[in-house]
Amino acid sequence: MERTAVNPWSWPVELGFDQAQLVEGHRRELICSAQDAVDANGNSQHPGDMPAQLGLALDNLVTVLAGADMTLANVVRLNIYTTDVDNLLQQFTVLTERFEGKRFATTVLGVTRLAAPDLLVALEATAMD
């Protein structure tokens, strides 16, 4: 699979994402449901703690990706749903550091509520190899 970043402007790269990703020659595509800060039984964790919820949502995404023999390096698109956009943006490096320099196309969406009232963030990914 060959990934080419499409960035007419430089500011997204500085923040750790791309405006678009051109993917050619891929063989598999994994479309993930949004992952949030829940334990193995679906119970929400870390109420009110954006960094902890973001970390657990990423851990859950890594687990789903591993089920398809993929990693965060395979993620080409990451939609982020949050009940607190300002807080999420302050914690955005928690997210980008886990991707270890691999960028993705993204959209951040502010929502009124997620599946459980104490959840702050949900990550919806598309991965390819």
Steps between C-alpha positions, in 0.01 A plus 500: 500500500626847415378803694550852371418800717297772330557834675444823307592682826773423754310568824334154527836323478626711791201378703557134405237427236442532123223666302470176304676169440521348155516121546601281207564129476331404827372149550285529813286774653379493860211730591478534878211600718584791725711399798463678829613474861327179605633188667465144364142488631396826333505707818618859455819596680676821617202738524601860435863410412561576131864379484414170672192447281699580187770253606251222569312565174836469320578178689162361393564604140840326510325183625248510214777562245703210640203273437559565129882483528525878467642784712450874531743532207223357278247770593435732207194680641404579858174677580494639852170564675513698824271676743777756569690616190715753688616241753567247224712748304703574814569125528552434128867404546385208721347370179771588247786372718348152493516505120881549515516740207252314278235745390139443401209696357268618776186685594427624851130520577342656807195305613246549775544153645665164433362151576543543877454840662846504663691423178692795355656358182451226239744405221371361171775361275553365152816292456659346189792283408 
